[in-house]
Amino acid sequence: MEIVTKLLDKLSSYQILNYLIPGSVFCVLLKHLVGYDIVHFSLVENVIICYFVGMVNSRLGSLILYPILKKTKFIKEAEYLDFVTAEKKDSKVTILSDINNVFRSFANVMLLLLCSLGIKNIDCISSFVVGNINWIAIISLLILFLFSVRKQTKFVRNRVEANKDDVK
């Protein structure tokens, strides 16, 4: 239990709200609603699994769900430079952005649960997925994290460029 406490102490509130809690909720609902149990290990292993599942969920929400919501005009973002400027003037903007990410994470949890139910209920897809789960998981996660690196690099570059005027 002490190891888990030390692990949790190292996590930021952002990581807990966007990775650990949504990952845990997904794992619990996956077990009870779909019948797949992926957290049946030690407490430490389960915390790590839930965190990882939550991180993957967050990346999927960021790379797939969020662009779909923008493209369909379900949501409209502020311009990035306006966001950076507002964030400097009003600390509440950062908090509101973090809350927005929590909602996106939970929306994606529900979307993944729907996909999981669909896969489970379509026998030909289910048997293919079960038979090839290792390959599918590794290739899918590789692609997901490669696109995450690209997006995060763009985010950092944009942030640096938005702050150029402050340096001069």
DSSP file with accessible surface (Angstrom, degrees, kcal/mol):
  #  RESIDUE AA STRUCTURE BP1 BP2  ACC     N-H-->O    O-->H-N    N-H-->O    O-->H-N    TCO  KAPPA ALPHA  PHI   PSI    X-CA   Y-CA   Z-CA
    1    1 A M     >        0   0  163      0, 0.0     4,-2.2     0, 0.0     5,-0.2   0.000 360.0 360.0 360.0 -33.2    0.0    0.0    0.0
    2    2 A E  H  >  +     0   0  134      1,-0.2     4,-2.4     2,-0.2     5,-0.2   0.885 360.0  53.7 -63.8 -36.4    2.9    2.3    0.7
    3    3 A I  H  > S+     0   0  106      2,-0.2     4,-2.5     1,-0.2    -1,-0.2   0.920 108.3  49.4 -64.1 -43.9    4.2    1.9   -2.9
    4    4 A V  H  > S+     0   0    9      2,-0.2     4,-2.9     1,-0.2     5,-0.2   0.925 110.2  51.1 -61.8 -43.3    0.7    2.9   -4.2
    5    5 A T  H  X S+     0   0   67     -4,-2.2     4,-2.1     1,-0.2    -2,-0.2   0.924 110.9  48.3 -60.6 -43.5    0.7    6.0   -2.0
    6    6 A K  H  X S+     0   0  120     -4,-2.4     4,-1.0     2,-0.2    -1,-0.2   0.897 111.8  50.0 -64.3 -41.3    4.2    7.0   -3.2
    7    7 A L  H >X S+     0   0   64     -4,-2.5     3,-0.7     1,-0.2     4,-0.5   0.937 111.6  47.6 -60.4 -48.1    3.1    6.5   -6.8
    8    8 A L  H >< S+     0   0   60     -4,-2.9     3,-1.0     1,-0.2    -2,-0.2   0.849 105.6  59.2 -65.5 -32.7    0.0    8.6   -6.3
    9    9 A D  H 3< S+     0   0  126     -4,-2.1    -1,-0.2     1,-0.2    -2,-0.2   0.787 101.7  55.7 -64.4 -27.8    2.0   11.4   -4.6
   10   10 A K  H << S+     0   0  176     -4,-1.0     2,-0.3    -3,-0.7    -1,-0.2   0.632  91.4  91.7 -79.7 -15.7    4.1   11.7   -7.7
   11   11 A L  S << S-     0   0   38     -3,-1.0     2,-0.1    -4,-0.5    -3,-0.0  -0.611  73.5-130.6 -85.8 142.0    1.0   12.4  -10.0
   12   12 A S     >  -     0   0   54     -2,-0.3     4,-2.2     1,-0.1     5,-0.2  -0.384  28.6-107.7 -78.7 165.0   -0.2   15.8  -10.7
   13   13 A S  H  > S+     0   0   87      1,-0.2     4,-2.9     2,-0.2     5,-0.2   0.884 122.2  57.2 -62.0 -33.3   -3.9   16.7  -10.2
   14   14 A Y  H  > S+     0   0   56      1,-0.2     4,-2.6     2,-0.2     5,-0.3   0.935 107.1  47.0 -61.0 -46.2   -4.1   16.8  -14.0
   15   15 A Q  H  >>S+     0   0   53      2,-0.2     5,-2.1     1,-0.2     4,-2.0   0.879 113.8  47.9 -65.4 -37.7   -2.8   13.2  -14.3
   16   16 A I  I  <>S+     0   0   53     -4,-2.2     5,-2.8     3,-0.2    -2,-0.2   0.948 117.5  41.2 -67.4 -46.0   -5.2   12.0  -11.7
   17   17 A L  I  <5S+     0   0   79     -4,-2.9    -2,-0.2    -5,-0.2    -1,-0.2   0.812 127.0  31.2 -72.8 -31.9   -8.2   13.7  -13.2
   18   18 A N  I  <5S+     0   0    0     -4,-2.6    -3,-0.2    -5,-0.2    -1,-0.2   0.655 134.2  17.6-104.0 -18.4   -7.4   12.9  -16.8
   19   19 A Y  I  X5S+     0   0   32     -4,-2.0     4,-2.2    -5,-0.3     5,-0.2   0.736 123.3  39.5-116.1 -60.2   -5.6    9.6  -16.7
   20   20 A L  I  ><S+     0   0   19     -5,-2.1     4,-2.5     2,-0.2     5,-0.2   0.940 118.9  41.4 -67.3 -49.9   -6.1    7.7  -13.4
   21   21 A I  H  ><S+     0   0   71     -5,-2.8     4,-2.9     2,-0.2     5,-0.2   0.970 119.5  42.8 -67.7 -50.5   -9.8    8.3  -12.7
   22   22 A P  H  > S+     0   0    0      0, 0.0     4,-2.9     0, 0.0    -1,-0.2   0.912 115.5  51.3 -61.4 -37.0  -11.1    7.9  -16.3
   23   23 A G  H  X S+     0   0    0     -4,-2.2     4,-2.4     2,-0.2    -2,-0.2   0.917 112.2  46.2 -63.5 -40.9   -8.8    4.9  -16.7
   24   24 A S  H  X S+     0   0   40     -4,-2.5     4,-2.5    -5,-0.2     5,-0.2   0.927 113.0  48.9 -66.7 -44.7  -10.2    3.4  -13.5
   25   25 A V  H  X S+     0   0   47     -4,-2.9     4,-3.0     1,-0.2     5,-0.3   0.932 112.0  49.7 -61.0 -44.1  -13.8    4.1  -14.5
   26   26 A F  H  X S+     0   0   17     -4,-2.9     4,-3.0    -5,-0.2     5,-0.2   0.940 111.3  48.4 -60.1 -46.6  -13.2    2.6  -17.9
   27   27 A C  H  X S+     0   0    0     -4,-2.4     4,-1.8     2,-0.2    11,-0.3   0.910 114.3  45.8 -61.7 -42.4  -11.7   -0.6  -16.4
   28   28 A V  H  X S+     0   0   76     -4,-2.5     4,-2.5     2,-0.2     5,-0.2   0.942 116.6  44.0 -66.8 -46.8  -14.6   -1.0  -13.9
   29   29 A L  H  X>S+     0   0   47     -4,-3.0     4,-3.3    -5,-0.2     5,-0.7   0.871 109.7  57.0 -67.8 -35.0  -17.3   -0.3  -16.5
   30   30 A L  I  X>S+     0   0    9     -4,-3.0     6,-1.7    -5,-0.3     5,-1.5   0.915 111.2  44.4 -59.9 -40.7  -15.5   -2.5  -19.1
   31   31 A K  I  <5S+     0   0   94     -4,-1.8     4,-0.3     4,-0.2    -2,-0.2   0.946 122.2  35.3 -68.2 -47.8  -15.7   -5.4  -16.5
   32   32 A H  I  <5S+     0   0  135     -4,-2.5    -2,-0.2     1,-0.1    -3,-0.2   0.822 128.5  31.5 -82.9 -30.3  -19.3   -4.8  -15.5
   33   33 A L  I  <5S+     0   0  102     -4,-3.3    -3,-0.2    -5,-0.2    -2,-0.1   0.782 134.5  22.6 -96.8 -32.5  -20.9   -3.7  -18.8
   34   34 A V  I  <<S-     0   0    2     -4,-1.2    -3,-0.2    -5,-0.7    -2,-0.1   0.706  96.7-121.8-109.2 -28.3  -18.9   -5.6  -21.4
   35   35 A G      < +     0   0   52     -5,-1.5     2,-0.6    -4,-0.3    -4,-0.2   0.570  67.2 128.3  97.0   8.7  -17.5   -8.5  -19.4
   36   36 A Y        -     0   0   76     -6,-1.7     2,-0.7    -9,-0.1    -1,-0.3  -0.887  40.0-163.9-100.9 123.8  -13.8   -7.8  -20.0
   37   37 A D        +     0   0   58     -2,-0.6     3,-0.2     1,-0.1    -9,-0.1  -0.905  23.1 158.5-110.6 109.5  -11.7   -7.8  -16.9
   38   38 A I        +     0   0   60     -2,-0.7     2,-0.4   -11,-0.3    -1,-0.1   0.372  64.0  66.7-109.6   2.3   -8.3   -6.2  -17.4
   39   39 A V        +     0   0   30    -12,-0.2    -1,-0.2     1,-0.1     7,-0.1  -0.663  55.3 118.0-124.0  78.5   -7.6   -5.3  -13.7
   40   40 A H        +     0   0  114     -2,-0.4     2,-0.1    -3,-0.2    -1,-0.1  -0.160  54.0  90.6-131.9  41.2   -7.2   -8.5  -11.8
   41   41 A F  S    S-     0   0  100      1,-0.3    -2,-0.0     2,-0.1    -3,-0.0  -0.312  87.5 -48.7-116.2-160.1   -3.6   -8.1  -10.6
   42   42 A S     >  -     0   0   57     -2,-0.1     4,-2.8     1,-0.1    -1,-0.3  -0.264  58.9-104.2 -70.4 165.3   -1.9   -6.6   -7.5
   43   43 A L  H  > S+     0   0   91      1,-0.2     4,-2.4     2,-0.2     5,-0.2   0.917 122.1  49.5 -58.3 -44.3   -2.9   -3.2   -6.4
   44   44 A V  H  > S+     0   0   40      1,-0.2     4,-2.2     2,-0.2    -1,-0.2   0.939 112.6  46.9 -62.3 -47.8    0.3   -1.6   -7.7
   45   45 A E  H  > S+     0   0   96      1,-0.2     4,-2.9     2,-0.2    -1,-0.2   0.904 111.6  51.7 -61.7 -40.6   -0.2   -3.3  -11.1
   46   46 A N  H  X S+     0   0   33     -4,-2.8     4,-2.9     2,-0.2     5,-0.2   0.893 108.3  50.6 -64.8 -39.3   -3.9   -2.2  -11.2
   47   47 A V  H  X S+     0   0   24     -4,-2.4     4,-2.5    -5,-0.2    -1,-0.2   0.938 113.1  46.4 -62.7 -44.0   -3.0    1.4  -10.5
   48   48 A I  H  X S+     0   0   93     -4,-2.2     4,-2.7     2,-0.2    -2,-0.2   0.923 113.5  48.6 -64.7 -43.4   -0.4    1.3  -13.3
   49   49 A I  H  X S+     0   0   43     -4,-2.9     4,-3.1     2,-0.2     5,-0.3   0.942 112.4  47.9 -62.0 -47.1   -2.9   -0.4  -15.7
   50   50 A C  H  X S+     0   0   12     -4,-2.9     4,-2.4     1,-0.2    -2,-0.2   0.906 112.6  49.3 -62.6 -40.1   -5.6    2.1  -14.9
   51   51 A Y  H  X S+     0   0   51     -4,-2.5     4,-2.5    -5,-0.2    -1,-0.2   0.946 113.6  45.8 -62.2 -47.9   -3.2    5.0  -15.4
   52   52 A F  H  X S+     0   0   82     -4,-2.7     4,-2.8     2,-0.2     5,-0.2   0.929 112.8  49.6 -63.2 -44.8   -2.0    3.6  -18.7
   53   53 A V  H  X S+     0   0   23     -4,-3.1     4,-2.8     1,-0.2    -1,-0.2   0.920 112.3  49.2 -59.5 -42.1   -5.6    2.9  -19.9
   54   54 A G  H  X S+     0   0    0     -4,-2.4     4,-2.6    -5,-0.3    -2,-0.2   0.888 110.1  50.2 -65.6 -38.1   -6.5    6.5  -18.9
   55   55 A M  H  X S+     0   0   45     -4,-2.5     4,-2.5     2,-0.2    -2,-0.2   0.934 112.4  46.9 -65.9 -43.6   -3.5    7.9  -20.7
   56   56 A V  H  X S+     0   0   22     -4,-2.8     4,-2.7     2,-0.2     5,-0.2   0.935 112.2  51.0 -62.5 -44.0   -4.4    6.0  -23.9
   57   57 A N  H  X S+     0   0    1     -4,-2.8     4,-2.6    -5,-0.2    -2,-0.2   0.928 110.0  49.6 -58.1 -45.0   -8.0    7.1  -23.5
   58   58 A S  H  X S+     0   0    0     -4,-2.6     4,-2.4     1,-0.2    -1,-0.2   0.912 111.0  49.1 -62.4 -42.1   -6.9   10.7  -23.2
   59   59 A R  H  X S+     0   0   28     -4,-2.5     4,-2.8     2,-0.2     5,-0.3   0.909 111.2  49.6 -64.9 -42.6   -4.7   10.5  -26.3
   60   60 A L  H  X>S+     0   0   37     -4,-2.7     4,-2.5     2,-0.2     5,-1.4   0.918 112.0  48.9 -62.0 -41.0   -7.6    8.9  -28.3
   61   61 A G  I  <>S+     0   0    0     -4,-2.6     5,-3.1    -5,-0.2    -2,-0.2   0.903 115.3  44.4 -64.2 -39.1   -9.9   11.7  -27.1
   62   62 A S  I  <5S+     0   0    4     -4,-2.4    -2,-0.2    -5,-0.2    -1,-0.2   0.882 122.1  35.6 -72.7 -39.6   -7.3   14.3  -28.1
   63   63 A L  I  <5S+     0   0   41     -4,-2.8    -2,-0.2    -5,-0.2    -3,-0.2   0.715 135.1  13.8 -91.5 -21.9   -6.4   12.8  -31.5
   64   64 A I  I  X5S+     0   0   86     -4,-2.5     4,-1.7    -5,-0.3    -3,-0.2   0.750 125.9  40.9-119.3 -59.3   -9.7   11.4  -32.7
   65   65 A L  I  ><S+     0   0   21     -5,-1.4     4,-2.5     1,-0.2     5,-0.2   0.945 114.2  50.5 -63.5 -49.4  -12.7   12.6  -30.7
   66   66 A Y  H  ><S+     0   0   32     -5,-3.1     4,-2.3     1,-0.2     5,-0.2   0.925 110.2  48.6 -61.0 -46.0  -11.7   16.3  -30.3
   67   67 A P  H  > S+     0   0   53      0, 0.0     4,-3.0     0, 0.0    -1,-0.2   0.886 111.2  51.7 -61.9 -34.8  -10.9   16.9  -34.0
   68   68 A I  H  X S+     0   0   91     -4,-1.7     4,-2.4     2,-0.2     6,-0.3   0.929 109.1  49.9 -65.1 -42.9  -14.3   15.3  -34.9
   69   69 A L  H  <>S+     0   0   39     -4,-2.5     5,-2.0     1,-0.2     6,-1.5   0.885 114.6  44.9 -63.3 -36.6  -16.1   17.6  -32.5
   70   70 A K  H ><5S+     0   0   87     -4,-2.3     3,-1.4    -5,-0.2    -2,-0.2   0.930 112.4  50.3 -70.8 -45.2  -14.3   20.6  -34.1
   71   71 A K  H 3<5S+     0   0  182     -4,-3.0    -2,-0.2     1,-0.3    -1,-0.2   0.868 111.9  47.1 -63.6 -36.9  -14.8   19.5  -37.6
   72   72 A T  T 3<5S-     0   0   94     -4,-2.4    -1,-0.3    -5,-0.2    -2,-0.2   0.422 112.8-122.1 -83.3   1.3  -18.5   19.0  -37.1
   73   73 A K  T < 5S+     0   0  178     -3,-1.4    -3,-0.2     2,-0.2    -2,-0.1   0.724  73.7 132.6  63.2  24.2  -18.6   22.4  -35.3
   74   74 A F  S   <S+     0   0  159     -5,-2.0     2,-0.3    -6,-0.3    -4,-0.2   0.832  79.9  20.4 -68.3 -32.6  -20.0   20.8  -32.2
   75   75 A I  S    S-     0   0   47     -6,-1.5     2,-0.4    -9,-0.1    -2,-0.2  -0.925  70.3-154.0-131.0 159.0  -17.3   22.9  -30.4
   76   76 A K        -     0   0  201     -2,-0.3     2,-0.2    -3,-0.1    -6,-0.0  -0.979  14.3-148.6-135.9 121.5  -15.3   25.9  -31.3
   77   77 A E        -     0   0   92     -2,-0.4     2,-0.2     1,-0.1     3,-0.1  -0.500  19.3-112.9 -84.0 157.5  -11.9   26.7  -29.9
   78   78 A A        -     0   0   71     -2,-0.2    -1,-0.1     1,-0.1     2,-0.1  -0.495  48.3 -86.8 -77.1 156.7  -10.4   30.0  -29.2
   79   79 A E     >  -     0   0  139     -2,-0.2     4,-2.3     1,-0.1     5,-0.1  -0.398  39.2-120.9 -61.6 145.6   -7.4   31.0  -31.3
   80   80 A Y  H  > S+     0   0   57      1,-0.2     4,-2.7     2,-0.2     5,-0.2   0.903 111.2  50.0 -62.4 -44.2   -4.2   29.7  -29.7
   81   81 A L  H  > S+     0   0  106      1,-0.2     4,-2.4     2,-0.2    -1,-0.2   0.895 110.9  51.0 -62.2 -37.7   -2.5   33.1  -29.3
   82   82 A D  H  > S+     0   0  101      2,-0.2     4,-2.7     1,-0.2    -1,-0.2   0.898 109.7  51.1 -64.2 -39.3   -5.7   34.4  -27.7
   83   83 A F  H  X S+     0   0   44     -4,-2.3     4,-2.8     2,-0.2    -2,-0.2   0.941 110.5  47.6 -62.3 -47.5   -5.7   31.4  -25.3
   84   84 A V  H  X S+     0   0    1     -4,-2.7     4,-1.6     1,-0.2    -2,-0.2   0.923 114.1  47.4 -61.9 -43.5   -2.0   32.0  -24.3
   85   85 A T  H  X S+     0   0   66     -4,-2.4     4,-1.3    -5,-0.2    -1,-0.2   0.935 114.1  46.3 -62.9 -46.6   -2.7   35.8  -23.8
   86   86 A A  H  X S+     0   0   37     -4,-2.7     4,-2.7     1,-0.2     7,-0.2   0.887 108.0  57.2 -64.0 -37.6   -5.9   35.1  -21.7
   87   87 A E  H  < S+     0   0   35     -4,-2.8    -1,-0.2     1,-0.2    -2,-0.2   0.858 105.5  51.0 -63.0 -34.9   -4.1   32.4  -19.7
   88   88 A K  H  < S+     0   0  101     -4,-1.6    -1,-0.2    -3,-0.2    -2,-0.2   0.838 117.9  38.6 -69.9 -32.1   -1.4   35.0  -18.7
   89   89 A K  H  < S+     0   0  176     -4,-1.3     2,-0.4     1,-0.2    -2,-0.2   0.751 124.4  33.9 -89.3 -29.0   -4.1   37.4  -17.5
   90   90 A D    ><  -     0   0   81     -4,-2.7     3,-1.7    -5,-0.2     4,-0.5  -0.906  57.1-165.5-137.5 106.5   -6.6   35.0  -16.0
   91   91 A S  T >> S+     0   0   91     -2,-0.4     4,-1.3     1,-0.3     3,-0.5   0.722  87.0  73.4 -65.0 -19.5   -5.5   31.8  -14.2
   92   92 A K  H 3> S+     0   0  115      1,-0.2     4,-3.0     2,-0.2    -1,-0.3   0.801  83.5  68.5 -64.9 -26.1   -9.1   30.5  -14.3
   93   93 A V  H <> S+     0   0   29     -3,-1.7     4,-2.4    -7,-0.2    -1,-0.2   0.918  99.4  48.7 -59.9 -42.5   -8.6   29.9  -18.1
   94   94 A T  H <> S+     0   0   49     -3,-0.5     4,-2.4    -4,-0.5    -1,-0.2   0.925 111.9  48.5 -63.6 -43.3   -6.1   27.1  -17.2
   95   95 A I  H  X S+     0   0   84     -4,-1.3     4,-2.5     2,-0.2    -2,-0.2   0.935 112.1  48.6 -62.8 -45.2   -8.5   25.6  -14.7
   96   96 A L  H  X S+     0   0   99     -4,-3.0     4,-2.3     1,-0.2    -1,-0.2   0.891 110.8  51.2 -64.3 -36.3  -11.4   25.7  -17.2
   97   97 A S  H  X S+     0   0   36     -4,-2.4     4,-2.0    -5,-0.2    -1,-0.2   0.910 109.6  50.0 -66.4 -41.0   -9.2   24.2  -19.9
   98   98 A D  H  X S+     0   0   54     -4,-2.4     4,-1.8     2,-0.2    -2,-0.2   0.913 110.3  49.8 -63.3 -41.7   -8.2   21.3  -17.5
   99   99 A I  H  X S+     0   0   73     -4,-2.5     4,-2.4     1,-0.2    -2,-0.2   0.912 107.6  54.9 -63.0 -40.6  -11.9   20.7  -16.7
  100  100 A N  H  X S+     0   0   66     -4,-2.3     4,-2.4     1,-0.2    -1,-0.2   0.909 106.4  51.4 -58.0 -41.2  -12.6   20.7  -20.4
  101  101 A N  H  X S+     0   0   22     -4,-2.0     4,-2.5     2,-0.2    -1,-0.2   0.863 106.7  53.9 -65.9 -35.1  -10.0   17.9  -20.8
  102  102 A V  H  X S+     0   0   22     -4,-1.8     4,-2.4     2,-0.2     5,-0.2   0.945 109.6  47.4 -62.7 -46.4  -11.7   15.9  -18.0
  103  103 A F  H  X S+     0   0  137     -4,-2.4     4,-2.5     1,-0.2    -2,-0.2   0.910 111.7  50.6 -62.2 -40.8  -15.0   16.1  -19.8
  104  104 A R  H  X S+     0   0   21     -4,-2.4     4,-2.4     2,-0.2    -1,-0.2   0.920 109.1  52.2 -62.4 -41.4  -13.3   15.1  -23.1
  105  105 A S  H  X S+     0   0    0     -4,-2.5     4,-1.9     1,-0.2    -2,-0.2   0.924 112.3  44.4 -61.4 -43.7  -11.7   12.1  -21.3
  106  106 A F  H  X S+     0   0   57     -4,-2.4     4,-2.0     2,-0.2    -1,-0.2   0.866 110.3  54.4 -72.7 -33.4  -15.0   10.9  -19.9
  107  107 A A  H  X S+     0   0   51     -4,-2.5     4,-2.1    -5,-0.2    -1,-0.2   0.931 110.7  47.6 -61.4 -41.0  -16.8   11.4  -23.3
  108  108 A N  H  X S+     0   0    4     -4,-2.4     4,-2.9     2,-0.2    -2,-0.2   0.859 105.3  58.7 -70.2 -33.1  -14.1    9.2  -24.8
  109  109 A V  H  X S+     0   0    0     -4,-1.9     4,-2.3     2,-0.2    -1,-0.2   0.947 108.6  46.1 -56.2 -46.8  -14.5    6.6  -22.1
  110  110 A M  H  X S+     0   0   90     -4,-2.0     4,-2.3     2,-0.2    -2,-0.2   0.908 111.6  51.4 -65.5 -39.1  -18.2    6.3  -23.1
  111  111 A L  H  X S+     0   0   71     -4,-2.1     4,-2.4     1,-0.2    -2,-0.2   0.931 110.6  48.5 -63.4 -42.5  -17.2    6.1  -26.8
  112  112 A L  H  X S+     0   0   40     -4,-2.9     4,-2.7     1,-0.2    -1,-0.2   0.871 109.2  53.0 -65.7 -36.3  -14.7    3.3  -26.1
  113  113 A L  H  X S+     0   0    9     -4,-2.3     4,-2.6    -5,-0.2    -1,-0.2   0.917 108.8  49.8 -64.4 -41.2  -17.3    1.4  -24.0
  114  114 A L  H  X S+     0   0  118     -4,-2.3     4,-2.4     2,-0.2    -2,-0.2   0.925 112.2  47.7 -61.5 -43.6  -19.7    1.6  -27.0
  115  115 A C  H  X S+     0   0   65     -4,-2.4     4,-2.9     2,-0.2    -2,-0.2   0.908 110.9  51.6 -63.0 -41.6  -17.0    0.3  -29.3
  116  116 A S  H  X S+     0   0   23     -4,-2.7     4,-2.5     1,-0.2    -2,-0.2   0.906 110.2  48.4 -62.6 -42.5  -16.1   -2.5  -26.9
  117  117 A L  H  X S+     0   0   60     -4,-2.6     4,-2.0     2,-0.2    -1,-0.2   0.912 112.0  50.3 -63.0 -41.5  -19.7   -3.5  -26.7
  118  118 A G  H  X S+     0   0   31     -4,-2.4     4,-0.9     2,-0.2    -2,-0.2   0.937 111.2  47.5 -62.0 -45.7  -19.9   -3.5  -30.5
  119  119 A I  H >< S+     0   0   62     -4,-2.9     3,-0.7     1,-0.2     7,-0.4   0.923 112.4  50.2 -62.6 -41.7  -16.8   -5.6  -30.9
  120  120 A K  H 3< S+     0   0   84     -4,-2.5    -1,-0.2     1,-0.2    -2,-0.2   0.877 112.0  47.6 -64.5 -35.4  -18.0   -8.1  -28.3
  121  121 A N  H 3< S+     0   0  115     -4,-2.0     2,-0.8    -5,-0.2    -1,-0.2   0.526  96.5  74.3 -89.5  -6.0  -21.4   -8.4  -30.0
  122  122 A I  S <X S-     0   0   81     -4,-0.9     4,-3.0    -3,-0.7     3,-0.3  -0.892  70.3-160.6-108.0 102.0  -20.2   -8.9  -33.6
  123  123 A D  H  > S+     0   0  130     -2,-0.8     4,-2.8     1,-0.2     5,-0.3   0.859  84.3  50.0 -54.6 -45.5  -18.8  -12.4  -33.6
  124  124 A C  H  > S+     0   0   92      1,-0.2     4,-1.6     2,-0.2    -1,-0.2   0.912 116.7  42.3 -65.9 -38.0  -16.6  -12.3  -36.7
  125  125 A I  H  > S+     0   0   72     -3,-0.3     4,-2.9     2,-0.2     5,-0.2   0.928 113.8  53.0 -69.9 -43.4  -14.9   -9.1  -35.4
  126  126 A S  H  X S+     0   0   22     -4,-3.0     4,-2.8    -7,-0.4     5,-0.2   0.924 109.6  46.8 -59.5 -45.6  -14.7  -10.4  -31.9
  127  127 A S  H  X S+     0   0   80     -4,-2.8     4,-2.2     2,-0.2    -1,-0.2   0.894 113.5  49.1 -67.3 -37.2  -13.0  -13.6  -32.9
  128  128 A F  H  X S+     0   0  122     -4,-1.6     4,-1.3    -5,-0.3    -2,-0.2   0.943 113.4  46.4 -64.0 -46.8  -10.5  -11.7  -35.1
  129  129 A V  H >< S+     0   0   33     -4,-2.9     3,-0.5     1,-0.2     4,-0.5   0.943 113.7  47.9 -62.4 -46.9   -9.7   -9.3  -32.4
  130  130 A V  H >< S+     0   0   98     -4,-2.8     3,-0.8     1,-0.2     4,-0.2   0.922 113.2  48.8 -61.6 -41.2   -9.3  -12.0  -29.7
  131  131 A G  H 3< S+     0   0   60     -4,-2.2    -1,-0.2    -5,-0.2    -2,-0.2   0.720 124.9  28.5 -71.4 -21.5   -7.1  -14.0  -32.1
  132  132 A N  T <X S+     0   0   60     -4,-1.3     4,-2.7    -3,-0.5     5,-0.3   0.112  78.8 124.8-126.0  21.4   -4.8  -11.1  -32.9
  133  133 A I  H <> S+     0   0   81     -3,-0.8     4,-2.9    -4,-0.5     5,-0.3   0.846  72.5  54.0 -57.7 -38.6   -5.1   -8.9  -29.8
  134  134 A N  H  > S+     0   0  122     -4,-0.2     4,-2.4     2,-0.2     5,-0.2   0.954 114.0  40.5 -62.9 -49.1   -1.3   -8.7  -29.2
  135  135 A W  H  > S+     0   0  183      2,-0.2     4,-2.5     1,-0.2     5,-0.3   0.926 116.7  49.7 -63.4 -46.7   -0.5   -7.5  -32.7
  136  136 A I  H  X S+     0   0   51     -4,-2.7     4,-2.5     1,-0.2     5,-0.3   0.925 113.0  46.9 -59.9 -44.8   -3.5   -5.1  -32.8
  137  137 A A  H  X S+     0   0   40     -4,-2.9     4,-2.7    -5,-0.3     5,-0.2   0.944 114.7  44.7 -64.5 -48.8   -2.6   -3.6  -29.4
  138  138 A I  H  X S+     0   0  115     -4,-2.4     4,-2.5    -5,-0.3    -2,-0.2   0.945 117.7  43.1 -65.0 -46.9    1.1   -3.1  -30.1
  139  139 A I  H  X S+     0   0   85     -4,-2.5     4,-2.5    -5,-0.2     5,-0.2   0.931 116.0  48.6 -65.5 -43.5    0.5   -1.6  -33.6
  140  140 A S  H  X S+     0   0   63     -4,-2.5     4,-2.7    -5,-0.3    -2,-0.2   0.919 113.4  46.4 -63.1 -43.8   -2.4    0.5  -32.5
  141  141 A L  H  X S+     0   0   49     -4,-2.7     4,-2.8    -5,-0.3     5,-0.3   0.891 110.6  53.4 -67.6 -37.7   -0.5    1.9  -29.5
  142  142 A L  H  X S+     0   0  102     -4,-2.5     4,-2.4    -5,-0.2    -2,-0.2   0.960 112.7  43.7 -58.9 -49.7    2.6    2.6  -31.6
  143  143 A I  H  X S+     0   0   86     -4,-2.5     4,-2.4     1,-0.2     5,-0.2   0.936 113.7  51.8 -61.5 -45.3    0.5    4.6  -34.1
  144  144 A L  H  X S+     0   0   14     -4,-2.7     4,-1.9     1,-0.2    -2,-0.2   0.938 113.1  43.2 -58.7 -47.6   -1.4    6.4  -31.2
  145  145 A F  H  X S+     0   0   62     -4,-2.8     4,-2.4     2,-0.2    -1,-0.2   0.839 110.1  56.0 -74.1 -29.4    1.8    7.4  -29.5
  146  146 A L  H  X S+     0   0  105     -4,-2.4     4,-2.1    -5,-0.3    -1,-0.2   0.947 111.5  43.8 -63.4 -45.4    3.6    8.5  -32.7
  147  147 A F  H  X S+     0   0   93     -4,-2.4     4,-2.5     1,-0.2    -2,-0.2   0.850 111.5  55.3 -67.9 -30.4    0.7   10.8  -33.4
  148  148 A S  H  X S+     0   0   10     -4,-1.9     4,-2.8    -5,-0.2     5,-0.2   0.906 106.7  49.9 -67.1 -41.0    0.7   12.0  -29.8
  149  149 A V  H  X S+     0   0   89     -4,-2.4     4,-2.6     2,-0.2     5,-0.2   0.930 111.6  49.0 -61.6 -45.2    4.4   12.9  -30.1
  150  150 A R  H  X S+     0   0  168     -4,-2.1     4,-2.1     1,-0.2    -2,-0.2   0.938 113.7  45.6 -60.9 -45.2    3.7   14.9  -33.2
  151  151 A K  H  X S+     0   0   76     -4,-2.5     4,-2.4     2,-0.2    -2,-0.2   0.920 113.8  48.2 -65.9 -43.2    0.8   16.7  -31.6
  152  152 A Q  H  X S+     0   0   95     -4,-2.8     4,-2.7     2,-0.2    -1,-0.2   0.900 109.9  52.8 -66.3 -37.8    2.7   17.5  -28.4
  153  153 A T  H  X S+     0   0   81     -4,-2.6     4,-2.7    -5,-0.2    -1,-0.2   0.921 110.4  48.0 -62.4 -42.1    5.7   18.7  -30.4
  154  154 A K  H  X S+     0   0  113     -4,-2.1     4,-2.9    -5,-0.2     5,-0.2   0.913 110.6  51.9 -64.3 -40.7    3.4   21.0  -32.3
  155  155 A F  H  X S+     0   0   91     -4,-2.4     4,-2.3     2,-0.2    -2,-0.2   0.936 111.7  45.8 -61.5 -45.8    1.8   22.2  -29.1
  156  156 A V  H  X S+     0   0   74     -4,-2.7     4,-2.7     2,-0.2    -2,-0.2   0.935 113.3  49.9 -63.9 -45.0    5.2   23.0  -27.6
  157  157 A R  H  X S+     0   0  120     -4,-2.7     4,-2.8     1,-0.2    -2,-0.2   0.935 111.9  48.1 -59.7 -45.2    6.3   24.8  -30.8
  158  158 A N  H  X S+     0   0   46     -4,-2.9     4,-2.4     1,-0.2    -1,-0.2   0.889 111.4  50.6 -62.8 -38.7    3.1   26.9  -30.8
  159  159 A R  H  X S+     0   0   73     -4,-2.3     4,-1.2    -5,-0.2    -1,-0.2   0.916 111.0  48.3 -66.3 -42.1    3.6   27.7  -27.1
  160  160 A V  H >< S+     0   0   90     -4,-2.7     3,-0.6     1,-0.2     4,-0.3   0.938 113.5  47.4 -62.3 -46.6    7.2   28.8  -27.8
  161  161 A E  H >< S+     0   0   92     -4,-2.8     3,-1.1     1,-0.2     4,-0.4   0.880 108.1  55.1 -64.5 -34.9    6.1   30.9  -30.7
  162  162 A A  H 3< S+     0   0   13     -4,-2.4     3,-0.2     1,-0.2    -1,-0.2   0.778 111.2  45.8 -69.7 -21.8    3.3   32.5  -28.8
  163  163 A N  T XX S+     0   0   40     -4,-1.2     4,-0.9    -3,-0.6     3,-0.6   0.332  81.3 100.3-102.8   6.3    5.8   33.6  -26.1
  164  164 A K  H X> S+     0   0  109     -3,-1.1     4,-1.2    -4,-0.3     3,-0.8   0.890  79.4  55.9 -57.4 -42.5    8.4   35.0  -28.5
  165  165 A D  H 34 S+     0   0  126     -4,-0.4    -1,-0.2    -3,-0.2    -2,-0.1   0.815 101.1  58.3 -63.4 -29.9    7.3   38.6  -27.9
  166  166 A D  H <4 S+     0   0  101     -3,-0.6    -1,-0.2     1,-0.2    -2,-0.2   0.798 102.7  53.7 -69.5 -28.4    7.7   38.2  -24.1
  167  167 A V  H <<        0   0  128     -4,-0.9    -1,-0.2    -3,-0.8    -2,-0.2   0.867 360.0 360.0 -75.0 -36.2   11.4   37.3  -24.5
  168  168 A K     <        0   0  200     -4,-1.2    -3,-0.0     0, 0.0    -4,-0.0  -0.052 360.0 360.0 -70.5 360.0   12.3   40.4  -26.6
